[in-house]
Amino acid sequence: MADDAAERRDGRPEATAYDEIEESRAVRPYTMTRGRTRPGHIDLPLEALVRAVSTDAVGSATSERRRILELSTATVQSVAELSAHLRLPLGVVRVLVGDLAEEGLVVVHTQKDQTPQSNLKVLESVLNGISSL
Amino acid sequence: MAFPHSDVAAPEARDGAAQEAPGGVAPITVKIVVAGGFAVGKTTFIGSISDIEPLSTEAAMTEHSVGVDDAGGVSDRKTNTTVAMDFGRIALPGDLWLYLFGTPGQDRFHFMWDDLVKGAIGAVVLVDTDRLESCFEAVDYFEARQIPFVLAVNCFDGVAKHGIEDVREALAVRAEVPMFYTDARSRQATKQALITLVTLAMSRMQA
């Protein structure tokens, strides 16, 4: 795979059908983020939950941004779930979600600013919750 | 759920338990890492208790290729290597979502582990007694970082081939590290493994 990618950048003229599949899965996502591999100003753990604020902007969004907005309108979605459903690498989803958050199109919920006391309370709830399953 | 403009399938909760919180408040998310060697049963373990069918996400090595890619020294060459990671989700009372993340199996993917364990309650390390060495790196990793972990010896076909204390000795883990038999296919056994881990994490926090 690595060699294929290198050759393609070297200007190999014709792409086979196999190459095109690889392209859609591995090369194009980074085009999508314009080469960025980190979100701008936001910490996005795998389990951070994303919710679309409004679908008004959906029409003008690129297809990947549109899918994120659509999925996170129906129900709140973790970064990991968005990555799985969109079949895009985590890094790409993080950049796209980071952009959408900066533009105010999605809200990101993370468990920041937890005190040890509140963490312990959460663990108690987790323990009781699992026990009741 | 309808997605008129998308061909992406709506995520479905297997039992409908995981629903959007009322009033636009997001659930509290917590996570537990499920580690162990290749094919030890991590995804089976996750699937035995997850509300959703385990999902798979991937990270591309491209993001970290410099200094990590073992293709030979420092290079700016982009590679397409990806590393897959399976995960599941359990909705718990009190608007809590517990995520279970399986670790990718090879140590050159430790950059993913760092991402995974950040903020995690702890880890369940699945042990295959036929391939004990396959869980060494997980044990080393969690010990070195003082992350709470338990060792769950997966009994394939319900047969315990080795005594727990023999396994403990072979792994050279301290007596304080909880170790027990499990069956990755069994919801009850998985539940018990998670309870043991959370109890350990709480006792560490209170210590």
Interface residues (C-beta under 8 A of the other chain):
Chain A: M1 A2 D4 A5 A6 R9 E22 R25 A26 V27 P29 Y30 T37 P45 L46 E47 A48 L49 R51 V58 R66 R67 E70 L71 A74 T75 V76 Q77 S78 A80 E81 S83 A84 H85 L86 P89 L90 G91 V92 H109 Q111 P116 N119 L120 V122 L123 E124 S125 V126 L127 N128 G129 I130 S131 S132 L133
Chain B: M1 F3 H5 S6 V8 A9 A10 P11 Q19 E20 A21 G24 A26 P27 I28 T29 V30 K31 I49 L55 S56 T57 E58 A59 A60 T62 E63 A71 R77 K78 T79 N80 T81 T82 F87 R89 I90 L92 P93 G94 L96 W97 L98 Y99 F101 D115 L116 K118 G119 I121 R187 K191 L194 I195 V198 T199 A201 M202 M205 Q206
